[in-house]
Amino acid sequence: MSIANAPGADWLSEIFTLGDFEPAARAQMSPMAWEYLTMGAADEVTLRENRASFDKIKLEPRVLVDVSRLDTQIELLGHKLAFPIVLAPVGLQRLYHANGEIEAAIGASNASATYVISSYSTTRLEEIAAVATQPLWLQIYLQPDRAFTKDVVQRAEAAGCRAFCVTVDLPVIGVRN
């Protein structure tokens, strides 16, 4: 079943541009889930700067170029990937969908993409690994309790995670108003 035919997907008929997704998504979410996903910390200066930087990205079409033999494969960390796209870690996915990370892993697998499991996953990494058919990586924050961190790393390795994305930008939890 395609997403357009999924139960409760009537809102998709109203999507015409990328900008249409935001109000449609907001209408489908609880206020708490929406705020967690879209808000930044404190005065949201970094959030505004990130949006402004993203808005500066422009696609530069190339015309009259031979595209009969394209190859988007890359080798990254010793593994061949079909293309240089990795699904970034997103925490608390069950706030947005009942099957959260399971559906994300299935989607990544269907798209032949690598999926990075969030440290703040709402699904055990072993359950995610059980449905994934493509490479899995794990985002990890080094915890003061090194035994805890070691346990998470060993569980991830046993589940088949091929790489770790060490996140170092959170020495203190940001103030969320």
Salt bridges, closest charged atoms under 4 A:
ASP66 OD2 - ARG69 NH2 4.00
GLU126 OE1 - ARG124 NH2 3.19
GLU126 OE2 - ARG155 NE 2.75
